[in-house]
Amino acid sequence: MMNRQRPQRGELAPLIDADLECAIAHGSSTDSLSSMASEACDEDYFEFLPPEIILKIMSFLDVVSLCRCAQVSKSWKTLALDGSNWKHVALFNFQVVVTDEIVEGLAQRCLGFLRVLNLDGCRSVKNQAIMLLAKRCNLIEELTLKGCSEVSDRAIKYVCQNCPSLRLLDVSEGPVITDQGCGFIGNGQHTLRHLYMSWCNDVTSAGFQRVFSGCRNLQTVNLMGCSQVDDVVLKTIGTRCPQLQRLNVACCIAVTNRGVADLTNGCHALECLCLSQCGNISNRSLRAIGRNCPRLRTLEVAECTHLGDDGFITLSENCHNLTHMDLEECSLVGAYCFAVLVWIHGTNIQLCVRFLFSFCFRQLCRRSSSLLWRVFFA
């Protein structure tokens, strides 16, 4: 199998430089560019098409293809770098080579056309570039800054103040976000629908409360691994975010039964809930979920060792739309519960496949130990 070659910095050069010579200087071969240009001149079918049709064709190209087209000729460059072709930009594959220069050049090229930008893992991008992006591309709707470790509250402030149409914001696993940044999000992002803040451990419970007090139209929230998410935060979500459909609070060890009850009392539209490794919850939480969340389709409670048969049976009787449950390492769940789950939900194997493996493994271990006892000590 051939290894896929990592994109090089030179392929993004047209975003920064105005002249073809600069693109060549950043790593593109003169011979290759000349051959591309000559081929284009020999059979340039585009010259017979109106610009509107060419722009429509180029709108289906990815970032690399557009940049390569921009290096063919001046006319191709004008069309390839037209802002209408850069509404959705994902630079995840470039991670290492994406710098402030690239983002600033992108902002200058795209202006008000840019709607979606994914900078996942671009660790060299700093506040200044994000601030310029927010000013020039103020109609952006989705911004992913996951893993951008040089980005902080200062950049978040500019994004929140200048991008009133933002619907998705991802600041997981990297950006240095504190309570101050949370204040900016809560005060300026009333249109926000999807918020990802996993592993933001510099944010306190008060900071999260500021976010959810202001962002009342949220539908998706990911707080996985946020060590300071507690029952008060879940109560705030339940009170302020009635439209919430998907919530992930896995590994939030401060969450208890009280927080789950307060959450479900207000979020009746929940369809997906992840409470894995929240070791302080018990059957009381399952009963609260079953009582208040009839639309629930997915529940993940792996390694919640205090959950037992009664809670899951009550949950299944009330949540008829369940299609997936992760019960891995729920050691108190027995054969009777498994039989009831299958009886209620029929042949929907996705519901119990992970639990079935764990359950069968436990039963095998028990029978093996019993057999050994009989052989050696009977």
N, C-alpha and C positions, 0 to 999 in steps of 0.2 A: 504494500500500500504506500502511495506517495505521501510524504509529509507536506502539509499545507504551509506555504511560506508566509511568514509574518509580514504584514504590510510595513513599508519603510516610510521614513519621514518625507522623502522626496515625493511620494505620491500625494502628500497633502500640501506640497509647496504652492500650488495655484491659489490656495486660500490666503496665503501670506503675500506673495509677490505679484507685482503688476506686469512683469515682463517674462517672456518665455526663457530668456537667458538665466534668470534666477532659478527657474524650475530645473534647468539643466545643471546648474551649479549645486543644487541640493541632491544630486545623485542620479538623475536620469541620463541615459546615454544619448550623445548627439546623433550617433548613427541610427539608433532605434527611433528617435523622434523624427529624423529626416525621412526614414523609410515609411513611418506612419503618415507623415504629411504628404509624401509623394503618392502613396496609395490612395489617400483621400482625394488628391487632385486628379488622379487618373480616373477614378470612378466615384465622384462625389455626387451621389444621387440627391443629397440634401439640398443642393443648389436649386433644384427644381421644386422644392417644397416651400410653402410659406412658413415664416418663423413660428407661428402659432402651432403648426403641426410638429415642427422639430422640437419645440419646447415640451409638447405633450409626450413625444417619444422619449426624450431625455428624463422626463419626470419618473420613469420607471427604473432608472439606473441608480446604483448605490454610490456611496461616497467615492470609492476608489475609481470606479468607471467614469464618474463625472470629472474627476481631477485629470484622468488620463485623456479624456476628450478635450479638456481645456488646453492640453499641451500639443494638440494637432495643428491648429491654425488660429489666427486672430478671430475669425468669425465663429469658429467652434468654441473658442474660449468665452466669447461674449454670451453665447447661448448656454453653454454648460454652467457658467457661474451666475446665471440669472437667478435672482432670489427665489423665484417660484419653484425652482428645482430643489430647494433646500428647506422644505417645510419639516421634514423628518430626518434628523441626523443622529446616527449612533456611532460613537467613536470608541466603543468598547474594545474592538479588535486592535486599536492603535495604542491603547493604554500608555506604554512606555514613551512613545514619541510625541504624544500630545502635550503641548506646553501652553503657557499663556499666549504666546504669539499665535498659535493655531486658533485658540478660542476667540481672541480679539479679531483675527482676520475673518473668522466665521461670522462674528457679530457684525462686522462692517459689510460683509457680502449679503447676509440674509436680511438684516434689518427687520421690518415688520412681517416678513414672510414666515419666519421660523416659528413652528408650533411645538415640536417635540425635540428635545436634546438629551441624549444619554451619554454621560461622562463617567460611567461606571468604571472604577479602577484607575482613573487618570490622576495619579498621585502628585503629578508635577503642577497641576493647575492650582493657582492661588486666588486669593480674594479679589485682587485687582481685575483679573480677567472676568470673573463672575459678575462683578459690579458693572463693568462696561457692557457685558452681555445683557444684563437686566435693563440697562438704560436704552440700548439700541433695539433690542428684541423684546419689546414690552408686551407683545401679544402672545408670548410663549404660554403653552397650556400644560406641558409636562416637562419637568426638569429632574433628572437623575444625577445626584452627586455622591452616590454610594462609593465609599472608599477614597474619596478626595480628601486626604488627611491634612492638606494645607488650607482648606476652607474652614471658616469660622463664623461666629455670630455676625461679624461685620458684613460679610457677603450676603448672609441670610436677610439682614435688614434691607439691603438694596433690592433683593428679589421681592420681598414682601411689599415694599413701597412702590415698586415700579411695574409689577406684573399682576394686574388686577384680574386677569383671566386664568390664573394658574389653577389647574384642577388636580395635578399630581405632583407631589414633592417627595423625593427620596433622599434622606440625609443619613442613611444607615452606615454603620461600620467604617467610620473614618472621620468625617467632618467633626470639628471640635465645637459641638453645640452645647450651650449651657442654658440656664434659666432665662438669661437675657434674650437669646435667640428664640426661645419658646414664646417669650412675650411678643416678639415681632410677628411670629407665625399666628398667634392667637388674635392679635389686633388687626392684622391686615389681610388675612386670607379667608374671607367668608365664602369664597367660591370653591374652596378646596374640597375634593371628594375622596382622594386617596393619599394617605400619609404613611410613610415608612420611616421609622426611627429606631430600628433594632440596634441593640448594643450601644445606645447613647447613655453611657453610665455617668456622664458629668451632669446630667439633668436630674433634679430632685423631684420629689412628689409635687411640690408647689409649681415647678416649671411645667410639668405635664398638665396640671390643672388649668394653667393659663391657656395652654393650647386648646384643650377641649371645651373650655368655657367660651372661646371665640369661634372655633370652627364647628359649627352646629350642623353642617350638611355632609359630614363625613360618612362614607360608605365602607371604606377599607382602612384599617389601622393595624400596623405591625409594630409591636413593642417588645419583640422577642429579646430576651437577655438584658432588659433594662432593670438593673438591680433595685432601683428605687421606686418602681411601680408597685403601688400598694392598694389596699381596699378603698382608700379615699379617691385615688385616681379612677378606679373602676366605677365608683359611685358617680363621679363627675361625668364620665362617659355615658353612663346610664341615664343621667338627668339631662344632659345637653345634646346628645347625639342619637335621637330616636330613629334616624334612617340607617344606622350602622348595620351592615350585612356580614362583614368579615372582620374578625378580630383574632390576633395572635399575641398571646401573653406568655408563651412558653418560656420556661426558665426564670420566671418572675417569682422568686421564692417567698416574697412577702404577701402574695395573694392568698386569701383564706375564703371560707364559705360565705362570710358576710359580704365580701366584695363581689363575689359571683352573684349572690342574691340581689344586691343593689344594681348590678349591671343588667341582669335579665329583667328586672322590674321595669326598666325603661326601654330596653332594646328588643322589642318584640319581633323585629324584622331579621334577626340574626339567622344566617344560613350556614356559616362556617365559623367554628370556634376552636381554638387550639389552647389547651391548658396543660400541655405536656410538661412534666417535671415541676409542676406546682404541687409540691408535696404536702401542703397543709389543707388541701380540699378533701372532702369526704362525700358520702352519699347525699348529704344535705344539698350540696351544689348540684348534683345530678337531678334531684327532685325539683330544685328551683329552675333549672334549665328546661326540664320537661314541662313544667307548669307554665312557663312564660314564653317559650320559643318554639311555637308549633311549626315554623318553616325550616327548622334546622335540618341540614343535609349532611354536614360533615362535623364530626367531633373527634378531636385528638387529645387523649389523656394518658399518653404513654408515661410509665414510671410514676403514676399517681397511686401509690401503694395502699391508700386508705379506702379506695373505692371497691365496693362489693356487689353481690348479686342484686340486692333489693333496689339499689339506686339505678342500675342499668335497666332493670325490668320496668321500673316506673317511667324512666326516660323513654324507652322504646314504645311503651303503650300510648304515650302522648305525642311523640314526634314521628309521625307516619312517613315523613319524607326522607328519613335517614338513608344515606347510600354508602357512607363510609365511616367506620369507627376504628381508631387506633387504640387498642387496649394492651399494647405490649408492656410486659412487666407488671400488669395489674394482677398480682398474685392471689388476691382474695376472690377473684371471679372463678366460679366453679362450673361443673358440667350442667347443672340445672339452668343457670343463666344462659349458657350457650344454647341449650335446647329451646328456651323461650324466645331468644333473639331470632333463631332460625324460623321458629313457628310464626312469629309476628311478621317478619319481613320476607318470608318465602325463600326463593332461590337467589336472592341478591348476595352473592358470595363476597362482593367487595366489603360488605359490612363486617365480616368476621374473619377474613383470611389471615390477617396478622395475628389476631387473637387466637385463631385455631392453631397456628404453628406454635405459639407460646404455650397454649394450653396442653397440646399433645406432648410437647417437650417435657413439661412438668409431670404429666401423667407417666411418661416413660421413665423419668428419673425415679418417681415414687415406686413404680412396679419393679424397677431394677434393684433398688435398695431393698425392697421386700424380698425379692428372690435371693439376693445374696445372704440376707439374714437367715432364710430357711436353709440354704445350703450349708452354711458354716456353723450355725448355732442351734438348729432344730434337733 
